[in-house]
């Protein structure tokens, strides 16, 4: 069986790329198709696989300016000849599923999210853009939404990374999606019962993730906060640092691992498609204080049962709601155990992901084969 795995780009190695890593473990003979891949990733994580790039990779400064070429990516995918492949798996939150496959091939799309900047977060991106960019964005996003819906019709079966994203797929494409949560590398984290006196904010420091809101809350409550991550808000957050708020920026994994293991709790204020960071915290025995929306509702458990509870929620993205949640958390220090957090995280381990997605794809391959036989007999 000839297998192709399509992923929008390989310029970092985060959640979406780690899904591809697990898929490549399942299908070691698979070819990889992408718009752009750095030399480092191709030589390391993609070693041993044939990598085919679209013409976007040949455009000036593609590895650095790849997002500027977004309007060309759907067209670039259509230029590829995938007729030799029996199974095509697209890994999607940018342009990846627009490939044209053989009529008898099976195309499964693992969707991290419909393109956020074109759909549910379009207004946010538009509001943050300059005047000229806003003028260009309106017709461009209309074009991308149209192409995105057309490309969804080319997919035989959707898999969503959360029930939250399954609802978004149905809203944008009017398609049903199975839910298979992405893999979390649980064994890379150490569960510790002893915690230090600080809270942790970890992730991309972009506007919609609300890092500035958390910093403002801690400026008010006077408690200790450590911020790890990079993004557009990093400089502004550093300017607000105090002796109680430490902004470290991007850190290597061993440092992140230590801060996750020792934190009193992780603060998770944004709306995420799934959210691997809360599970990495729970794998470290660290509770999560999360905004009650998005993927966090599928991973964090707020319960009066101490054998189940792994955190608690706040229901409004405001300074008052965050500080109220912290006060509630500190009023029940023995209610959430590191062991319960670890057990919950283990439900999302890589072995579970491989088993679920392999079973799903094998069942759809059998259905496809049966339908071919049925057509041949008529």
For each residue, the residues with C-beta under 8 A, 3 or more apart:
1: 86 87
2: 31 84 85 86 87
3: 27 29 30 31 85 86 87 88 89
4: 30 31 32 33 82 85 87 88 89 99
5: 20 23 24 27 30 31 32 33 88 89 90 91
6: 33 34 77 88 89 90 91 96 97 99
7: 10 16 17 20 32 33 34 90 91 96
8: 16 34 35 73 91 92 93 94 95 96
9: 34 35 36 37 66 94
10: 7 13 17 34 36 37 38 41 42 45 46
11: 36 37 38 41 63 66
12: 17
13: 10 17 18 41 45
14: 17 18
15: 18 19 112 182 274 276
16: 7 8 19 20 91 93 112
17: 7 10 12 13 14 20 21 41 45
18: 13 14 15 21 22 182 183 185
19: 15 16 22 23 91 110 112 161 182 183 353
20: 5 7 16 17 23 24 32 91
21: 17 18 24 25 45
22: 18 19 25 26 183 350 353 354 357
23: 5 19 20 26 27 30 89 91 110 357
24: 5 20 21 27 28 30 32 46 49
25: 21 22 28 354
26: 22 23 354 357 358
27: 3 5 23 24 30 87 89
28: 24 25 48
29: 3
30: 3 4 5 23 24 27 49 89
31: 2 3 4 5 49 50 51 52 85
32: 4 5 7 20 24 37 46 49 50 51 52
33: 4 5 6 7 51 52 53 54 80 82 99
34: 6 7 8 9 10 37 51 52 53 54
35: 8 9 53 54 56 57 62 66 69 73 76 95
36: 9 10 11 53 56 57 62 63 66
37: 9 10 11 32 34 41 42 46 51 53 57
38: 10 11 41 42 63
39: 42 43
40: 43 44
41: 10 11 13 17 37 38 44 45 46
42: 10 37 38 39 46 47 51
43: 39 40 46 47
44: 40 41 47
45: 10 13 17 21 41
46: 10 24 32 37 41 42 43 49 51
47: 42 43 44
48: 28
49: 24 30 31 32 46
50: 31 32
51: 31 32 33 34 37 42 46
52: 31 32 33 34 80
53: 33 34 35 36 37 56 57 58
54: 33 34 35 57 73 76 77 79 80
55: 58 59 72 76 79
56: 35 36 53 59 62 66 69 72 73 76
57: 35 36 37 53 54 62 63
58: 53 55 62
59: 55 56 62 65 69 72
60: 65
61: 64 65
62: 35 36 56 57 58 59 65 66 69
63: 11 36 38 57 66
64: 61
65: 59 60 61 62 68 69
66: 9 11 35 36 56 62 63 69
67: 70
68: 65
69: 35 56 59 62 65 66 72 73
70: 67 73 94 95 144
71: 74 140 143 144
72: 55 56 59 69 75 76
73: 8 35 54 56 69 70 76 77 94 95 98
74: 71 77 78 95 98 144 147 151
75: 72 78 79
76: 35 54 55 56 72 73 79 80
77: 6 54 73 74 80 95 96 98 99 100
78: 74 75 98 99 100
79: 54 55 75 76
80: 33 52 54 76 77 99 100
81: 84
82: 4 33 85 88 99 100 101 102 105
83: 101 102 105
84: 2 81 102
85: 2 3 4 31 82 88 101 102 105
86: 1 2 3 102 104 105 106
87: 1 2 3 4 27 105 106 108 361 365
88: 3 4 5 6 82 85 99 101 105 106 107 108
89: 3 4 5 6 23 27 30 107 108 109 110 361
90: 5 6 7 96 97 99 107 108 109 110 155
91: 5 6 7 8 16 19 20 23 96 110 112
92: 8 96 97 109 110 111 112
93: 8 16 111 112 113 114 115 116 273
94: 8 9 70 73 115
95: 8 35 70 73 74 77 98 115 151
96: 6 7 8 77 90 91 92 99 109
97: 6 90 92 107 109 111 151 152 154 155
98: 73 74 77 78 95 147 150 151 154
99: 4 6 33 77 78 80 82 88 90 96 107 154
100: 77 78 80 82 154
101: 82 83 85 88 105 107 154
102: 82 83 84 85 86 105
103:
104: 86 368 372
105: 82 83 85 86 87 88 101 102
106: 86 87 88 156 157 361 364 365 368
107: 88 89 90 97 99 101 154 155 156 157
108: 87 88 89 90 155 156 157 158 159 360 361 364
109: 89 90 92 96 97 155 157 158 159
110: 19 23 89 90 91 92 159 161 180 357
111: 92 93 97 114 158 159 160 161 165 169 177
112: 15 16 19 91 92 93 161 165 182 273 274
113: 93 116 161 165 168 273
114: 93 111 118 119 120 148 165 168 169 172 173
115: 93 94 95 118 119 144 148
116: 93 113 119 120 121
117: 121 122 125 141
118: 114 115 122 141 144 145 148
119: 114 115 116 122 145 148 168 172
120: 114 116 168
121: 116 117 124 125 208
122: 117 118 119 125 126 141
123: 126 127
124: 121 127 128 207 208
125: 117 121 122 128 129 137
126: 122 123 129 134 137 138
127: 123 124
128: 124 125 207
129: 125 126 133 134 137
130: 133 134
131: 134 135
132: 135 136
133: 129 130 136 137
134: 126 129 130 131 137 138
135: 131 132 138
136: 132 133 139 140
137: 125 126 129 133 134 140 141
138: 126 134 135 141 142
139: 136 142 143
140: 71 136 137 143 144
141: 117 118 122 137 138 144 145
142: 138 139 145 146
143: 71 139 140 146 147
144: 70 71 74 115 118 140 141 147 148
145: 118 119 141 142 148 149
146: 142 143 149 150
147: 74 98 143 144 150 151
148: 114 115 118 119 144 145 151 152 172 173
149: 145 146 152 153 172 173
150: 98 146 147 153 154
151: 74 95 97 98 147 148 154 155
152: 97 148 149 155 158 172 173 175
153: 149 150
154: 97 98 99 100 101 107 150 151
155: 90 97 107 108 109 151 152 158 175
156: 106 107 108 364 368
157: 106 107 108 109 178 360 364
158: 108 109 111 152 155 166 169 173 175 176 177 178
159: 108 109 110 111 177 178 179 180 357 360
160: 111 163 165 166 168 169 177 178 179 180
161: 19 110 111 112 113 165 179 180 181 182 273 274 295
162: 165 166 179 181 273 274 294 295 298
163: 160 166 167 179 298
164: 167 168 273 274 294 295 297 298
165: 111 112 113 114 160 161 162 168 169 177 273 274 295
166: 158 160 162 163 169 170 176 177 178 179
167: 163 164 170 171
168: 113 114 119 120 160 164 165 171 172
169: 111 114 158 160 165 166 172 173 175 176 177
170: 166 167 173 174 175 176 177
171: 167 168
172: 114 119 148 149 152 168 169
173: 114 148 149 152 158 169 170
174: 170
175: 152 155 158 169 170
176: 158 166 169 170
177: 111 158 159 160 165 166 169 170
178: 157 158 159 160 166 360
179: 159 160 161 162 163 166
180: 110 159 160 161 353 356 357 360
181: 161 162 274 298 299 348 353
182: 15 18 19 112 161 274 276 348 353
183: 18 19 22 348 349 350 352 353 354
184: 276 279 280 283 345 348 349 350
185: 18 188 189 350
186: 189 279 283 345 346 348 349 350
187: 349
188: 185 253 257 283
189: 185 186 257 260 261 280 283 284 345
190: 257 261 284
191: 261 283 284 285 338 339 341 342
192: 195 261 262 284 285 338
193: 285 338 339
194: 262
195: 192 262 263 264 286
196: 262 263 264
197: 224 264
198: 223 224 225 226 262 263 264
199: 218 223 224 225 226 263 264 265 266 267 289 326
200: 225 226 228 259 260 263 265 266 267 281 286
201: 211 214 215 225 226 227 228 229 266 267 269
202: 227 228 229 256 259 260 266 277 281
203: 209 211 229 270 277
204: 209 229 230 231
205: 209 211 227 229 230 231 232 233 234 237
206: 209 211 231 232 233
207: 124 128 210 212 232 233
208: 121 124 270 271
209: 203 204 205 206 231 269 270
210: 207 213 214 269 270 291 317
211: 201 203 205 206 214 215 227 229 231 233 237 269
212: 207 215 216 233 236 237
213: 210 216 217 269 317 318 319 322
214: 201 210 211 217 218 225 227 267 269 322
215: 201 211 212 218 219 225 227 237 240 245
216: 212 213 219 220 319
217: 213 214 220 221 319 322 323 326
218: 199 214 215 221 222 223 224 225 244 245
219: 215 216 240 242 245
220: 216 217 319 323
221: 217 218 323 326
222: 218 244
223: 198 199 218 244 326
224: 197 198 199 218 244 245 246
225: 198 199 200 201 214 215 218 244 245 246 267
226: 198 199 200 201 246 248 259 263
227: 201 202 205 211 214 215 237 245 246 247 248
228: 200 201 202 248 249 250 251 255 256 259
229: 201 202 203 204 205 211 234 249 250
230: 204 205 234 249 250
231: 204 205 206 209 211 234
232: 205 206 207
233: 205 206 207 211 212 236 237
234: 205 229 230 231 237 238 247 249
235: 238 239
236: 212 233 239 240
237: 205 211 212 215 227 233 234 240 241 247
238: 234 235 241 247 249
239: 235 236
240: 215 219 236 237 245 247
241: 237 238 245 246 247
242: 219 245
243:
244: 218 222 223 224 225
245: 215 218 219 224 225 227 240 241 242
246: 224 225 226 227 241
247: 227 234 237 238 240 241
248: 226 227 228 251 255
249: 228 229 230 234 238
250: 228 229 230
251: 228 248 255 256 259
252: 255 256
253: 188 256 257
254: 257 258
255: 228 248 251 252 258 259
256: 202 228 251 252 253 259 260
257: 188 189 190 253 254 260 261 284
258: 254 255 261 262
259: 200 202 226 228 251 255 256 262 263
260: 189 200 202 256 257 263 266 280 281 284 286
261: 189 190 191 192 257 258 284 285 286
262: 192 194 195 196 198 258 259
263: 195 196 198 199 200 226 259 260 266 281 284 286
264: 195 196 197 198 199 286
265: 199 200 286 287 288 289 311 326 329
266: 199 200 201 202 260 263 277 278 281 286 287 288 289 311
267: 199 200 201 214 225 289 322
268: 272 275 277 278 288 289 290 291 296 300
269: 201 209 210 211 213 214 290 291 317 322
270: 203 208 209 210 291 294
271: 208 291 293 294
272: 268 275 294 295 296
273: 93 112 113 161 162 164 165 294 295
274: 15 112 161 162 164 165 181 182 294 295 298 299
275: 268 272 278 279 290 294 295 296 299
276: 15 182 184 279 280
277: 202 203 266 268 280 281
278: 266 268 275 281 282 288 290 296 299 300 311
279: 184 186 275 276 282 283 299 344 345 348
280: 184 189 260 276 277 283 284 345
281: 200 202 260 263 266 277 278 284 286 287 288 341
282: 278 279 285 286 287 288 299 300 310 311 341 342 344 345
283: 184 186 188 189 191 279 280 341 342 345 346
284: 189 190 191 192 257 260 261 263 280 281 341
285: 191 192 193 261 282 338 339 341 342
286: 195 200 260 261 263 264 265 266 281 282 338 341
287: 265 266 281 282 309 310 311 312 329 336 341
288: 265 266 268 278 281 282 296 300 310 311 341
289: 199 265 266 267 268 311 312 313 314 322 325 326 329
290: 268 269 275 278 296 300 311 312 313 314
291: 210 268 269 270 271 294 296 313 314 315 317
292: 296 297 313 314 315
293: 271 296 297
294: 162 164 270 271 272 273 274 275 291 297
295: 161 162 164 165 272 273 274 275 298 299
296: 268 272 275 278 288 290 291 292 293 299 300 313
297: 164 292 293 294 300 313
298: 162 163 164 181 274 295
299: 181 274 275 278 279 282 295 296 344 348
300: 268 278 282 288 290 296 297 310 311 312 313
301: 308 309 310 311 344
302: 309 311 312 313
303: 308 309
304: 309
305: 308 309
306: 309 334 335 336 337 340
307: 337 340
308: 301 303 305 340
309: 287 301 302 303 304 305 306 312 335 336 337 340
310: 282 287 288 300 301 336 340 341 344
311: 265 266 278 282 287 288 289 290 300 301 302 336 341
312: 287 289 290 300 302 309 325 328 329
313: 289 290 291 292 296 297 300 302 325
314: 289 290 291 292 321 322 324 325
315: 291 292 321
316: 320 321
317: 210 213 269 291 321
318: 213 321 322
319: 213 216 217 220 322 323
320: 316 323 324
321: 314 315 316 317 318 324 325
322: 213 214 217 267 269 289 314 318 319 325 326
323: 217 220 221 319 320 326 327
324: 314 320 321 327 328
325: 289 312 313 314 321 322 328 329
326: 199 217 221 223 265 289 322 323 329 330
327: 323 324 330 331
328: 312 324 325 331 332
329: 265 287 289 312 325 326 332 333 336
330: 326 327 333
331: 327 328
332: 328 329 335 336
333: 329 330
334: 306 337
335: 306 309 332
336: 287 306 309 310 311 329 332 340 341
337: 306 307 309 334 340 341
338: 191 192 193 285 286 341 342
339: 191 193 285 342 343
340: 306 307 308 309 310 336 337 343 344
341: 191 281 282 283 284 285 286 287 288 310 311 336 337 338 344 345
342: 191 282 283 285 338 339 345 346
343: 339 340 346 347
344: 279 282 299 301 310 340 341 347
345: 184 186 189 279 280 282 283 341 342 348 349
346: 186 283 342 343 349
347: 343 344 352
348: 181 182 183 184 186 279 299 345 352 353
349: 183 184 186 187 345 346 352 353
350: 22 183 184 185 186 353 354
351: 354 355
352: 183 347 348 349 355 356
353: 19 22 180 181 182 183 348 349 350 356 357
354: 22 25 26 183 350 351 357 358
355: 351 352 358 359
356: 180 352 353 359 360
357: 22 23 26 110 159 180 353 354 360 361
358: 26 354 355 361 362
359: 355 356 362 363
360: 108 157 159 178 180 356 357 363 364
361: 87 89 106 108 357 358 364 365
362: 358 359 365 366
363: 359 360 366 367
364: 106 108 156 157 360 361 367 368
365: 87 106 361 362 368 369
366: 362 363 369 370
367: 363 364 370 371
368: 104 106 156 364 365 371 372
369: 365 366 372 373
370: 366 367 373 374
371: 367 368 374 375
372: 104 368 369 375 376
373: 369 370 376 377
374: 370 371 377 378
375: 371 372 378
376: 372 373
377: 373 374
378: 374 375
